[in-house]
Amino acid sequence: MITLEDFDTYPDFPVEGILFYDIAPILASPERFREACIQLMPPRDAQVDIVAGVDARGFIFAPVVAQTLDVGMAMVRKAGKMPGVDLLESSTEIEYGSRDLAVSAGSIEGRHVLVIDDVLATGGTARAVAQMLERGGAASVRFSFLIEIGDLPGRDALEGYAVTSVVVV
């Protein structure tokens, strides 16, 4: 079981006032990485047609979860990092700046999407991803996070969506 002790923490990174939870110790251990991927899986009764990994650390876990579920994976990239003309784009404010995102619309329409990211904090990124996927015609959107900062309004920002967090601090 993944716990808070599995993360390294760095105060005031990347800016003053932020406590950064580093996933490197989880990635360095095959057992912890495997367990993290298992804990990021949706409930057995959840319908998932595609897993969307959020740039960048969601990319680490999403393909393993997608392969385990025997579904494909979509990448939610930083704007300007994804080629193509059929892109959905979104902008949002996060704890320490702004973020512009893009995803290929062709992989989303009519699908039940599981979005995987490492951290749920204010919910700005996740909410922007949900809205972007819904504009692209997703049948449903649900979320799995490795860590949730419970004192921040992330879960409130995702009201109406199924949200799973492996560790809540």
LUMKOL-75648 format. One record per atom (N, C-alpha, C): residue number from 1; atom name; y, z, x. Coordinates in nm, 2 decimals, padded with zeros to 4 digits. Layout:
+-----+------+--------+--------+--------+
|  nr | atom |      Y |      Z |      X |
+-----+------+--------+--------+--------+
| NUM |   CA |      Y |      Z |      X |
...
+-----+------+--------+--------+--------+
This chain:
+-----+------+--------+--------+--------+
|  nr | atom |      Y |      Z |      X |
+-----+------+--------+--------+--------+
|   1 |    N | -00.12 |  00.00 |  00.08 |
|   1 |   CA |  00.00 |  00.00 |  00.00 |
|   1 |    C |  00.12 |  00.00 |  00.09 |
|   2 |    N |  00.22 | -00.09 |  00.06 |
|   2 |   CA |  00.34 | -00.10 |  00.14 |
|   2 |    C |  00.43 |  00.02 |  00.09 |
|   3 |    N |  00.49 |  00.09 |  00.19 |
|   3 |   CA |  00.58 |  00.20 |  00.16 |
|   3 |    C |  00.71 |  00.18 |  00.24 |
|   4 |    N |  00.81 |  00.26 |  00.21 |
|   4 |   CA |  00.93 |  00.26 |  00.28 |
|   4 |    C |  00.91 |  00.27 |  00.44 |
|   5 |    N |  00.81 |  00.35 |  00.48 |
|   5 |   CA |  00.78 |  00.37 |  00.62 |
|   5 |    C |  00.74 |  00.24 |  00.69 |
|   6 |    N |  00.71 |  00.14 |  00.62 |
|   6 |   CA |  00.67 |  00.01 |  00.68 |
|   6 |    C |  00.78 | -00.07 |  00.72 |
|   7 |    N |  00.91 | -00.03 |  00.69 |
|   7 |   CA |  01.03 | -00.11 |  00.72 |
|   7 |    C |  01.10 | -00.04 |  00.83 |
|   8 |    N |  01.16 | -00.11 |  00.92 |
|   8 |   CA |  01.26 | -00.06 |  01.01 |
|   8 |    C |  01.40 | -00.07 |  00.94 |
|   9 |    N |  01.49 |  00.02 |  00.97 |
|   9 |   CA |  01.62 |  00.02 |  00.91 |
|   9 |    C |  01.73 |  00.01 |  01.01 |
|  10 |    N |  01.84 | -00.06 |  00.98 |
|  10 |   CA |  01.95 | -00.07 |  01.07 |
|  10 |    C |  02.08 | -00.05 |  00.99 |
|  11 |    N |  02.15 |  00.06 |  01.02 |
|  11 |   CA |  02.27 |  00.09 |  00.95 |
|  11 |    C |  02.38 | -00.01 |  01.00 |
|  12 |    N |  02.47 | -00.04 |  00.90 |
|  12 |   CA |  02.59 | -00.13 |  00.93 |
|  12 |    C |  02.55 | -00.27 |  00.98 |
|  13 |    N |  02.44 | -00.32 |  00.93 |
|  13 |   CA |  02.40 | -00.46 |  00.96 |
|  13 |    C |  02.37 | -00.53 |  00.83 |
|  14 |    N |  02.42 | -00.65 |  00.82 |
|  14 |   CA |  02.50 | -00.73 |  00.91 |
|  14 |    C |  02.65 | -00.70 |  00.91 |
|  15 |    N |  02.69 | -00.61 |  00.81 |
|  15 |   CA |  02.83 | -00.56 |  00.81 |
|  15 |    C |  02.83 | -00.41 |  00.79 |
|  16 |    N |  02.94 | -00.35 |  00.82 |
|  16 |   CA |  02.96 | -00.21 |  00.80 |
|  16 |    C |  02.93 | -00.17 |  00.65 |
|  17 |    N |  02.85 | -00.06 |  00.63 |
|  17 |   CA |  02.83 | -00.01 |  00.50 |
|  17 |    C |  02.69 | -00.06 |  00.44 |
|  18 |    N |  02.63 | -00.16 |  00.51 |
|  18 |   CA |  02.50 | -00.21 |  00.46 |
|  18 |    C |  02.39 | -00.14 |  00.54 |
|  19 |    N |  02.28 | -00.10 |  00.48 |
|  19 |   CA |  02.16 | -00.05 |  00.55 |
|  19 |    C |  02.06 | -00.16 |  00.53 |
|  20 |    N |  02.03 | -00.22 |  00.65 |
|  20 |   CA |  01.94 | -00.34 |  00.65 |
|  20 |    C |  01.80 | -00.29 |  00.66 |
|  21 |    N |  01.71 | -00.34 |  00.57 |
|  21 |   CA |  01.57 | -00.31 |  00.57 |
|  21 |    C |  01.50 | -00.43 |  00.64 |
|  22 |    N |  01.44 | -00.40 |  00.75 |
|  22 |   CA |  01.38 | -00.51 |  00.83 |
|  22 |    C |  01.23 | -00.52 |  00.80 |
|  23 |    N |  01.19 | -00.64 |  00.77 |
|  23 |   CA |  01.05 | -00.67 |  00.73 |
|  23 |    C |  00.96 | -00.70 |  00.86 |
|  24 |    N |  01.02 | -00.70 |  00.97 |
|  24 |   CA |  00.94 | -00.74 |  01.10 |
|  24 |    C |  00.82 | -00.66 |  01.12 |
|  25 |    N |  00.82 | -00.52 |  01.09 |
|  25 |   CA |  00.69 | -00.45 |  01.11 |
|  25 |    C |  00.58 | -00.49 |  01.02 |
|  26 |    N |  00.62 | -00.54 |  00.90 |
|  26 |   CA |  00.52 | -00.58 |  00.80 |
|  26 |    C |  00.46 | -00.71 |  00.85 |
|  27 |    N |  00.55 | -00.80 |  00.90 |
|  27 |   CA |  00.50 | -00.93 |  00.95 |
|  27 |    C |  00.41 | -00.92 |  01.08 |
|  28 |    N |  00.44 | -00.81 |  01.16 |
|  28 |   CA |  00.37 | -00.80 |  01.28 |
|  28 |    C |  00.23 | -00.74 |  01.26 |
|  29 |    N |  00.20 | -00.70 |  01.14 |
|  29 |   CA |  00.06 | -00.64 |  01.11 |
|  29 |    C | -00.01 | -00.73 |  01.01 |
|  30 |    N | -00.12 | -00.79 |  01.05 |
|  30 |   CA | -00.19 | -00.87 |  00.95 |
|  30 |    C | -00.23 | -00.79 |  00.82 |
|  31 |    N | -00.27 | -00.67 |  00.84 |
|  31 |   CA | -00.31 | -00.58 |  00.73 |
|  31 |    C | -00.19 | -00.56 |  00.63 |
|  32 |    N | -00.07 | -00.52 |  00.69 |
|  32 |   CA |  00.05 | -00.50 |  00.61 |
|  32 |    C |  00.10 | -00.62 |  00.54 |
|  33 |    N |  00.09 | -00.73 |  00.62 |
|  33 |   CA |  00.14 | -00.86 |  00.56 |
|  33 |    C |  00.05 | -00.90 |  00.44 |
|  34 |    N | -00.08 | -00.89 |  00.46 |
|  34 |   CA | -00.18 | -00.92 |  00.35 |
|  34 |    C | -00.15 | -00.83 |  00.23 |
|  35 |    N | -00.13 | -00.70 |  00.25 |
|  35 |   CA | -00.10 | -00.61 |  00.14 |
|  35 |    C |  00.03 | -00.64 |  00.07 |
|  36 |    N |  00.13 | -00.68 |  00.15 |
|  36 |   CA |  00.26 | -00.71 |  00.09 |
|  36 |    C |  00.24 | -00.84 |  00.00 |
|  37 |    N |  00.17 | -00.93 |  00.04 |
|  37 |   CA |  00.14 | -01.05 | -00.04 |
|  37 |    C |  00.07 | -01.02 | -00.17 |
|  38 |    N | -00.03 | -00.93 | -00.16 |
|  38 |   CA | -00.11 | -00.89 | -00.27 |
|  38 |    C | -00.01 | -00.82 | -00.37 |
|  39 |    N |  00.07 | -00.73 | -00.32 |
|  39 |   CA |  00.16 | -00.65 | -00.41 |
|  39 |    C |  00.27 | -00.74 | -00.47 |
|  40 |    N |  00.30 | -00.85 | -00.41 |
|  40 |   CA |  00.40 | -00.94 | -00.47 |
|  40 |    C |  00.34 | -01.03 | -00.58 |
|  41 |    N |  00.21 | -01.03 | -00.60 |
|  41 |   CA |  00.14 | -01.11 | -00.70 |
|  41 |    C |  00.19 | -01.07 | -00.84 |
|  42 |    N |  00.19 | -01.16 | -00.93 |
|  42 |   CA |  00.23 | -01.13 | -01.07 |
|  42 |    C |  00.11 | -01.06 | -01.14 |
|  43 |    N |  00.14 | -00.99 | -01.25 |
|  43 |   CA |  00.03 | -00.94 | -01.33 |
|  43 |    C | -00.07 | -01.05 | -01.37 |
|  44 |    N | -00.20 | -01.01 | -01.38 |
|  44 |   CA | -00.30 | -01.11 | -01.41 |
|  44 |    C | -00.27 | -01.20 | -01.54 |
|  45 |    N | -00.21 | -01.14 | -01.64 |
|  45 |   CA | -00.18 | -01.21 | -01.76 |
|  45 |    C | -00.05 | -01.30 | -01.75 |
|  46 |    N |  00.02 | -01.30 | -01.64 |
|  46 |   CA |  00.14 | -01.37 | -01.63 |
|  46 |    C |  00.11 | -01.52 | -01.60 |
|  47 |    N |  00.18 | -01.61 | -01.68 |
|  47 |   CA |  00.16 | -01.75 | -01.65 |
|  47 |    C |  00.25 | -01.79 | -01.54 |
|  48 |    N |  00.20 | -01.85 | -01.44 |
|  48 |   CA |  00.28 | -01.90 | -01.32 |
|  48 |    C |  00.23 | -02.04 | -01.29 |
|  49 |    N |  00.32 | -02.14 | -01.29 |
|  49 |   CA |  00.28 | -02.28 | -01.26 |
|  49 |    C |  00.34 | -02.31 | -01.12 |
|  50 |    N |  00.44 | -02.24 | -01.07 |
|  50 |   CA |  00.49 | -02.27 | -00.94 |
|  50 |    C |  00.56 | -02.14 | -00.89 |
|  51 |    N |  00.56 | -02.12 | -00.76 |
|  51 |   CA |  00.62 | -02.01 | -00.69 |
|  51 |    C |  00.74 | -02.06 | -00.62 |
|  52 |    N |  00.86 | -02.00 | -00.64 |
|  52 |   CA |  00.98 | -02.04 | -00.57 |
|  52 |    C |  01.02 | -01.93 | -00.47 |
|  53 |    N |  01.02 | -01.97 | -00.34 |
|  53 |   CA |  01.06 | -01.88 | -00.23 |
|  53 |    C |  01.21 | -01.90 | -00.20 |
|  54 |    N |  01.28 | -01.79 | -00.19 |
|  54 |   CA |  01.42 | -01.79 | -00.17 |
|  54 |    C |  01.45 | -01.78 | -00.02 |
|  55 |    N |  01.53 | -01.88 |  00.03 |
|  55 |   CA |  01.57 | -01.89 |  00.17 |
|  55 |    C |  01.63 | -01.76 |  00.22 |
|  56 |    N |  01.59 | -01.70 |  00.32 |
|  56 |   CA |  01.49 | -01.74 |  00.42 |
|  56 |    C |  01.36 | -01.66 |  00.41 |
|  57 |    N |  01.38 | -01.53 |  00.39 |
|  57 |   CA |  01.26 | -01.45 |  00.40 |
|  57 |    C |  01.16 | -01.46 |  00.28 |
|  58 |    N |  01.21 | -01.51 |  00.17 |
|  58 |   CA |  01.11 | -01.54 |  00.06 |
|  58 |    C |  01.02 | -01.65 |  00.10 |
|  59 |    N |  01.06 | -01.74 |  00.19 |
|  59 |   CA |  00.97 | -01.85 |  00.24 |
|  59 |    C |  00.85 | -01.79 |  00.31 |
|  60 |    N |  00.86 | -01.67 |  00.36 |
|  60 |   CA |  00.74 | -01.62 |  00.44 |
|  60 |    C |  00.63 | -01.58 |  00.34 |
|  61 |    N |  00.66 | -01.52 |  00.23 |
|  61 |   CA |  00.56 | -01.47 |  00.14 |
|  61 |    C |  00.52 | -01.57 |  00.03 |
|  62 |    N |  00.61 | -01.65 | -00.02 |
|  62 |   CA |  00.59 | -01.74 | -00.13 |
|  62 |    C |  00.47 | -01.84 | -00.11 |
|  63 |    N |  00.45 | -01.90 |  00.01 |
|  63 |   CA |  00.34 | -01.99 |  00.02 |
|  63 |    C |  00.21 | -01.92 |  00.01 |
|  64 |    N |  00.20 | -01.80 |  00.06 |
|  64 |   CA |  00.07 | -01.72 |  00.05 |
|  64 |    C |  00.04 | -01.69 | -00.09 |
|  65 |    N |  00.14 | -01.64 | -00.16 |
|  65 |   CA |  00.12 | -01.61 | -00.31 |
|  65 |    C |  00.09 | -01.74 | -00.38 |
|  66 |    N |  00.16 | -01.85 | -00.36 |
|  66 |   CA |  00.13 | -01.97 | -00.43 |
|  66 |    C | -00.01 | -02.02 | -00.40 |
|  67 |    N | -00.05 | -02.01 | -00.28 |
|  67 |   CA | -00.19 | -02.06 | -00.24 |
|  67 |    C | -00.29 | -01.97 | -00.31 |
|  68 |    N | -00.27 | -01.84 | -00.31 |
|  68 |   CA | -00.36 | -01.75 | -00.38 |
|  68 |    C | -00.37 | -01.78 | -00.53 |
|  69 |    N | -00.26 | -01.81 | -00.59 |
|  69 |   CA | -00.26 | -01.85 | -00.73 |
|  69 |    C | -00.30 | -01.99 | -00.76 |
|  70 |    N | -00.32 | -02.07 | -00.66 |
|  70 |   CA | -00.36 | -02.21 | -00.67 |
|  70 |    C | -00.25 | -02.29 | -00.74 |
|  71 |    N | -00.13 | -02.27 | -00.70 |
|  71 |   CA | -00.01 | -02.34 | -00.76 |
|  71 |    C |  00.07 | -02.39 | -00.64 |
|  72 |    N |  00.17 | -02.47 | -00.67 |
|  72 |   CA |  00.26 | -02.52 | -00.57 |
|  72 |    C |  00.37 | -02.43 | -00.55 |
|  73 |    N |  00.46 | -02.47 | -00.45 |
|  73 |   CA |  00.57 | -02.39 | -00.41 |
|  73 |    C |  00.70 | -02.47 | -00.41 |
|  74 |    N |  00.81 | -02.41 | -00.46 |
|  74 |   CA |  00.94 | -02.48 | -00.45 |
|  74 |    C |  01.02 | -02.39 | -00.35 |
|  75 |    N |  01.11 | -02.46 | -00.28 |
|  75 |   CA |  01.20 | -02.38 | -00.19 |
|  75 |    C |  01.34 | -02.38 | -00.25 |
|  76 |    N |  01.40 | -02.25 | -00.26 |
|  76 |   CA |  01.54 | -02.24 | -00.30 |
|  76 |    C |  01.61 | -02.22 | -00.17 |
|  77 |    N |  01.68 | -02.33 | -00.13 |
|  77 |   CA |  01.74 | -02.33 |  00.00 |
|  77 |    C |  01.89 | -02.30 |  00.00 |
|  78 |    N |  01.95 | -02.27 |  00.11 |
|  78 |   CA |  02.09 | -02.26 |  00.13 |
|  78 |    C |  02.15 | -02.41 |  00.10 |
|  79 |    N |  02.26 | -02.42 |  00.03 |
|  79 |   CA |  02.32 | -02.55 |  00.01 |
|  79 |    C |  02.34 | -02.62 |  00.14 |
|  80 |    N |  02.32 | -02.75 |  00.13 |
|  80 |   CA |  02.34 | -02.84 |  00.25 |
|  80 |    C |  02.22 | -02.84 |  00.33 |
|  81 |    N |  02.11 | -02.77 |  00.30 |
|  81 |   CA |  01.99 | -02.77 |  00.38 |
|  81 |    C |  01.87 | -02.85 |  00.32 |
|  82 |    N |  01.90 | -02.90 |  00.20 |
|  82 |   CA |  01.79 | -02.97 |  00.13 |
|  82 |    C |  01.83 | -03.11 |  00.09 |
|  83 |    N |  01.75 | -03.21 |  00.13 |
|  83 |   CA |  01.79 | -03.35 |  00.10 |
|  83 |    C |  01.75 | -03.38 | -00.04 |
|  84 |    N |  01.80 | -03.50 | -00.08 |
|  84 |   CA |  01.77 | -03.55 | -00.22 |
|  84 |    C |  01.89 | -03.55 | -00.31 |
|  85 |    N |  01.88 | -03.63 | -00.41 |
|  85 |   CA |  01.99 | -03.64 | -00.51 |
|  85 |    C |  01.96 | -03.56 | -00.64 |
|  86 |    N |  01.84 | -03.52 | -00.66 |
|  86 |   CA |  01.81 | -03.45 | -00.78 |
|  86 |    C |  01.80 | -03.30 | -00.76 |
|  87 |    N |  01.92 | -03.25 | -00.72 |
|  87 |   CA |  01.92 | -03.11 | -00.68 |
|  87 |    C |  02.00 | -03.02 | -00.78 |
|  88 |    N |  01.95 | -02.91 | -00.81 |
|  88 |   CA |  02.02 | -02.81 | -00.88 |
|  88 |    C |  02.09 | -02.72 | -00.78 |
|  89 |    N |  02.22 | -02.68 | -00.81 |
|  89 |   CA |  02.29 | -02.60 | -00.72 |
|  89 |    C |  02.36 | -02.48 | -00.79 |
|  90 |    N |  02.39 | -02.38 | -00.71 |
|  90 |   CA |  02.45 | -02.26 | -00.77 |
|  90 |    C |  02.52 | -02.18 | -00.66 |
|  91 |    N |  02.62 | -02.11 | -00.70 |
|  91 |   CA |  02.70 | -02.02 | -00.60 |
|  91 |    C |  02.70 | -01.88 | -00.66 |
|  92 |    N |  02.70 | -01.78 | -00.57 |
|  92 |   CA |  02.71 | -01.65 | -00.61 |
|  92 |    C |  02.77 | -01.56 | -00.51 |
|  93 |    N |  02.82 | -01.44 | -00.55 |
|  93 |   CA |  02.87 | -01.34 | -00.45 |
|  93 |    C |  02.75 | -01.24 | -00.43 |
|  94 |    N |  02.73 | -01.21 | -00.30 |
|  94 |   CA |  02.63 | -01.11 | -00.27 |
|  94 |    C |  02.70 | -00.99 | -00.20 |
|  95 |    N |  02.63 | -00.89 | -00.16 |
|  95 |   CA |  02.68 | -00.77 | -00.10 |
|  95 |    C |  02.79 | -00.79 |  00.00 |
|  96 |    N |  02.77 | -00.89 |  00.09 |
|  96 |   CA |  02.86 | -00.91 |  00.20 |
|  96 |    C |  02.91 | -01.05 |  00.22 |
|  97 |    N |  02.93 | -01.12 |  00.11 |
|  97 |   CA |  02.99 | -01.25 |  00.12 |
|  97 |    C |  02.95 | -01.34 | -00.01 |
|  98 |    N |  02.94 | -01.47 |  00.02 |
|  98 |   CA |  02.90 | -01.56 | -00.09 |
|  98 |    C |  02.78 | -01.64 | -00.05 |
|  99 |    N |  02.71 | -01.70 | -00.14 |
|  99 |   CA |  02.59 | -01.77 | -00.11 |
|  99 |    C |  02.58 | -01.89 | -00.20 |
| 100 |    N |  02.56 | -02.01 | -00.14 |
| 100 |   CA |  02.54 | -02.13 | -00.22 |
| 100 |    C |  02.40 | -02.18 | -00.20 |
| 101 |    N |  02.33 | -02.21 | -00.31 |
| 101 |   CA |  02.19 | -02.24 | -00.32 |
| 101 |    C |  02.16 | -02.37 | -00.38 |
| 102 |    N |  02.04 | -02.43 | -00.35 |
| 102 |   CA |  02.00 | -02.55 | -00.41 |
| 102 |    C |  01.84 | -02.55 | -00.42 |
| 103 |    N |  01.80 | -02.62 | -00.52 |
| 103 |   CA |  01.65 | -02.64 | -00.54 |
| 103 |    C |  01.63 | -02.78 | -00.60 |
| 104 |    N |  01.52 | -02.84 | -00.57 |
| 104 |   CA |  01.48 | -02.97 | -00.62 |
| 104 |    C |  01.45 | -02.96 | -00.77 |
| 105 |    N |  01.52 | -03.03 | -00.86 |
| 105 |   CA |  01.50 | -03.02 | -01.00 |
| 105 |    C |  01.36 | -03.07 | -01.04 |
| 106 |    N |  01.31 | -03.16 | -00.97 |
| 106 |   CA |  01.18 | -03.22 | -01.01 |
| 106 |    C |  01.07 | -03.13 | -01.01 |
| 107 |    N |  01.07 | -03.02 | -00.94 |
| 107 |   CA |  00.96 | -02.93 | -00.93 |
| 107 |    C |  00.97 | -02.82 | -01.03 |
| 108 |    N |  01.07 | -02.82 | -01.12 |
| 108 |   CA |  01.09 | -02.70 | -01.20 |
| 108 |    C |  01.07 | -02.73 | -01.35 |
| 109 |    N |  01.11 | -02.84 | -01.40 |
| 109 |   CA |  01.11 | -02.87 | -01.55 |
| 109 |    C |  00.98 | -02.84 | -01.61 |
| 110 |    N |  00.98 | -02.75 | -01.72 |
| 110 |   CA |  00.87 | -02.72 | -01.80 |
| 110 |    C |  00.77 | -02.62 | -01.73 |
| 111 |    N |  00.80 | -02.57 | -01.62 |
| 111 |   CA |  00.71 | -02.48 | -01.55 |
| 111 |    C |  00.75 | -02.33 | -01.56 |
| 112 |    N |  00.65 | -02.25 | -01.55 |
| 112 |   CA |  00.67 | -02.10 | -01.55 |
| 112 |    C |  00.68 | -02.07 | -01.40 |
| 113 |    N |  00.80 | -02.01 | -01.36 |
| 113 |   CA |  00.83 | -01.99 | -01.22 |
| 113 |    C |  00.83 | -01.85 | -01.18 |
| 114 |    N |  00.76 | -01.82 | -01.07 |
| 114 |   CA |  00.76 | -01.69 | -01.01 |
| 114 |    C |  00.85 | -01.70 | -00.89 |
| 115 |    N |  00.96 | -01.63 | -00.88 |
| 115 |   CA |  01.06 | -01.63 | -00.77 |
| 115 |    C |  01.03 | -01.51 | -00.68 |
| 116 |    N |  01.01 | -01.54 | -00.55 |
| 116 |   CA |  00.99 | -01.44 | -00.45 |
| 116 |    C |  01.10 | -01.43 | -00.35 |
| 117 |    N |  01.15 | -01.31 | -00.33 |
| 117 |   CA |  01.25 | -01.28 | -00.23 |
| 117 |    C |  01.22 | -01.15 | -00.17 |
| 118 |    N |  01.28 | -01.12 | -00.05 |
| 118 |   CA |  01.25 | -01.00 |  00.01 |
| 118 |    C |  01.32 | -00.88 | -00.05 |
| 119 |    N |  01.45 | -00.89 | -00.09 |
| 119 |   CA |  01.53 | -00.78 | -00.13 |
| 119 |    C |  01.60 | -00.81 | -00.26 |
| 120 |    N |  01.60 | -00.71 | -00.35 |
| 120 |   CA |  01.68 | -00.71 | -00.47 |
| 120 |    C |  01.79 | -00.60 | -00.45 |
| 121 |    N |  01.91 | -00.64 | -00.44 |
| 121 |   CA |  02.03 | -00.55 | -00.42 |
| 121 |    C |  02.12 | -00.56 | -00.54 |
| 122 |    N |  02.22 | -00.63 | -00.53 |
| 122 |   CA |  02.32 | -00.65 | -00.65 |
| 122 |    C |  02.26 | -00.74 | -00.75 |
| 123 |    N |  02.17 | -00.82 | -00.72 |
| 123 |   CA |  02.11 | -00.92 | -00.82 |
| 123 |    C |  02.18 | -01.05 | -00.82 |
| 124 |    N |  02.29 | -01.07 | -00.74 |
| 124 |   CA |  02.37 | -01.19 | -00.75 |
| 124 |    C |  02.29 | -01.31 | -00.71 |
| 125 |    N |  02.21 | -01.31 | -00.60 |
| 125 |   CA |  02.13 | -01.42 | -00.57 |
| 125 |    C |  02.02 | -01.45 | -00.67 |
| 126 |    N |  01.95 | -01.35 | -00.71 |
| 126 |   CA |  01.84 | -01.36 | -00.81 |
| 126 |    C |  01.90 | -01.42 | -00.94 |
| 127 |    N |  02.01 | -01.37 | -00.99 |
| 127 |   CA |  02.07 | -01.41 | -01.11 |
| 127 |    C |  02.11 | -01.56 | -01.10 |
| 128 |    N |  02.17 | -01.60 | -00.99 |
| 128 |   CA |  02.20 | -01.74 | -00.97 |
| 128 |    C |  02.08 | -01.83 | -00.96 |
| 129 |    N |  01.97 | -01.78 | -00.90 |
| 129 |   CA |  01.85 | -01.86 | -00.90 |
| 129 |    C |  01.79 | -01.87 | -01.04 |
| 130 |    N |  01.79 | -01.77 | -01.12 |
| 130 |   CA |  01.74 | -01.78 | -01.25 |
| 130 |    C |  01.82 | -01.88 | -01.34 |
| 131 |    N |  01.95 | -01.87 | -01.33 |
| 131 |   CA |  02.03 | -01.96 | -01.40 |
| 131 |    C |  02.01 | -02.10 | -01.36 |
| 132 |    N |  02.00 | -02.13 | -01.23 |
| 132 |   CA |  01.98 | -02.26 | -01.18 |
| 132 |    C |  01.84 | -02.31 | -01.22 |
| 133 |    N |  01.74 | -02.23 | -01.22 |
| 133 |   CA |  01.60 | -02.28 | -01.27 |
| 133 |    C |  01.60 | -02.31 | -01.41 |
| 134 |    N |  01.67 | -02.22 | -01.49 |
| 134 |   CA |  01.68 | -02.25 | -01.64 |
| 134 |    C |  01.76 | -02.38 | -01.67 |
| 135 |    N |  01.86 | -02.40 | -01.59 |
| 135 |   CA |  01.94 | -02.53 | -01.61 |
| 135 |    C |  01.84 | -02.65 | -01.58 |
| 136 |    N |  01.75 | -02.63 | -01.49 |
| 136 |   CA |  01.65 | -02.73 | -01.45 |
| 136 |    C |  01.54 | -02.74 | -01.55 |
| 137 |    N |  01.54 | -02.66 | -01.65 |
| 137 |   CA |  01.43 | -02.67 | -01.76 |
| 137 |    C |  01.31 | -02.58 | -01.73 |
| 138 |    N |  01.32 | -02.48 | -01.65 |
| 138 |   CA |  01.20 | -02.39 | -01.63 |
| 138 |    C |  01.17 | -02.33 | -01.77 |
| 139 |    N |  01.03 | -02.32 | -01.79 |
| 139 |   CA |  00.99 | -02.26 | -01.92 |
| 139 |    C |  01.01 | -02.11 | -01.92 |
| 140 |    N |  00.99 | -02.05 | -01.80 |
| 140 |   CA |  01.02 | -01.91 | -01.78 |
| 140 |    C |  01.04 | -01.88 | -01.64 |
| 141 |    N |  01.11 | -01.77 | -01.61 |
| 141 |   CA |  01.14 | -01.72 | -01.48 |
| 141 |    C |  01.11 | -01.57 | -01.47 |
| 142 |    N |  01.03 | -01.54 | -01.36 |
| 142 |   CA |  01.00 | -01.40 | -01.34 |
| 142 |    C |  01.02 | -01.37 | -01.19 |
| 143 |    N |  01.03 | -01.25 | -01.14 |
| 143 |   CA |  01.07 | -01.22 | -01.00 |
| 143 |    C |  00.97 | -01.12 | -00.94 |
| 144 |    N |  00.95 | -01.13 | -00.81 |
| 144 |   CA |  00.88 | -01.03 | -00.73 |
| 144 |    C |  00.96 | -01.01 | -00.60 |
| 145 |    N |  00.99 | -00.89 | -00.57 |
| 145 |   CA |  01.07 | -00.85 | -00.45 |
| 145 |    C |  00.99 | -00.75 | -00.37 |
| 146 |    N |  01.01 | -00.77 | -00.24 |
| 146 |   CA |  00.94 | -00.67 | -00.15 |
| 146 |    C |  01.00 | -00.54 | -00.16 |
| 147 |    N |  01.14 | -00.53 | -00.16 |
| 147 |   CA |  01.21 | -00.41 | -00.17 |
| 147 |    C |  01.33 | -00.42 | -00.26 |
| 148 |    N |  01.35 | -00.31 | -00.34 |
| 148 |   CA |  01.46 | -00.30 | -00.43 |
| 148 |    C |  01.55 | -00.18 | -00.40 |
| 149 |    N |  01.68 | -00.21 | -00.39 |
| 149 |   CA |  01.77 | -00.10 | -00.36 |
| 149 |    C |  01.81 | -00.04 | -00.50 |
| 150 |    N |  01.75 |  00.07 | -00.54 |
| 150 |   CA |  01.76 |  00.12 | -00.67 |
| 150 |    C |  01.90 |  00.17 | -00.71 |
| 151 |    N |  01.98 |  00.21 | -00.61 |
| 151 |   CA |  02.12 |  00.25 | -00.65 |
| 151 |    C |  02.21 |  00.14 | -00.68 |
| 152 |    N |  02.17 |  00.01 | -00.65 |
| 152 |   CA |  02.25 | -00.10 | -00.68 |
| 152 |    C |  02.21 | -00.17 | -00.81 |
| 153 |    N |  02.30 | -00.25 | -00.87 |
| 153 |   CA |  02.27 | -00.30 | -01.01 |
| 153 |    C |  02.18 | -00.42 | -01.02 |
| 154 |    N |  02.10 | -00.45 | -00.92 |
| 154 |   CA |  02.02 | -00.57 | -00.92 |
| 154 |    C |  01.93 | -00.58 | -01.04 |
| 155 |    N |  01.86 | -00.48 | -01.08 |
| 155 |   CA |  01.77 | -00.49 | -01.20 |
| 155 |    C |  01.85 | -00.51 | -01.32 |
| 156 |    N |  01.97 | -00.45 | -01.33 |
| 156 |   CA |  02.05 | -00.47 | -01.45 |
| 156 |    C |  02.10 | -00.62 | -01.46 |
| 157 |    N |  02.12 | -00.68 | -01.34 |
| 157 |   CA |  02.17 | -00.82 | -01.34 |
| 157 |    C |  02.05 | -00.91 | -01.39 |
| 158 |    N |  01.93 | -00.86 | -01.38 |
| 158 |   CA |  01.82 | -00.94 | -01.42 |
| 158 |    C |  01.76 | -00.90 | -01.56 |
| 159 |    N |  01.84 | -00.83 | -01.64 |
| 159 |   CA |  01.79 | -00.79 | -01.77 |
| 159 |    C |  01.74 | -00.91 | -01.85 |
| 160 |    N |  01.62 | -00.90 | -01.91 |
| 160 |   CA |  01.56 | -01.00 | -01.98 |
| 160 |    C |  01.46 | -01.08 | -01.90 |
| 161 |    N |  01.45 | -01.05 | -01.77 |
| 161 |   CA |  01.35 | -01.12 | -01.69 |
| 161 |    C |  01.24 | -01.01 | -01.64 |
| 162 |    N |  01.12 | -01.05 | -01.62 |
| 162 |   CA |  01.02 | -00.97 | -01.57 |
| 162 |    C |  01.05 | -00.95 | -01.42 |
| 163 |    N |  01.06 | -00.83 | -01.37 |
| 163 |   CA |  01.09 | -00.80 | -01.23 |
| 163 |    C |  00.98 | -00.70 | -01.18 |
| 164 |    N |  00.93 | -00.74 | -01.06 |
| 164 |   CA |  00.83 | -00.65 | -00.99 |
| 164 |    C |  00.89 | -00.62 | -00.85 |
| 165 |    N |  00.89 | -00.50 | -00.81 |
| 165 |   CA |  00.94 | -00.46 | -00.68 |
| 165 |    C |  00.83 | -00.38 | -00.61 |
| 166 |    N |  00.79 | -00.42 | -00.49 |
| 166 |   CA |  00.69 | -00.35 | -00.42 |
| 166 |    C |  00.73 | -00.21 | -00.38 |
| 167 |    N |  00.85 | -00.19 | -00.33 |
| 167 |   CA |  00.91 | -00.06 | -00.29 |
| 167 |    C |  01.05 | -00.05 | -00.35 |
| 168 |    N |  01.08 |  00.06 | -00.41 |
| 168 |   CA |  01.22 |  00.09 | -00.46 |
| 168 |    C |  01.27 |  00.20 | -00.38 |
| 169 |    N |  01.39 |  00.18 | -00.32 |
| 169 |   CA |  01.46 |  00.29 | -00.24 |
| 169 |    C |  01.59 |  00.33 | -00.31 |
+-----+------+--------+--------+--------+
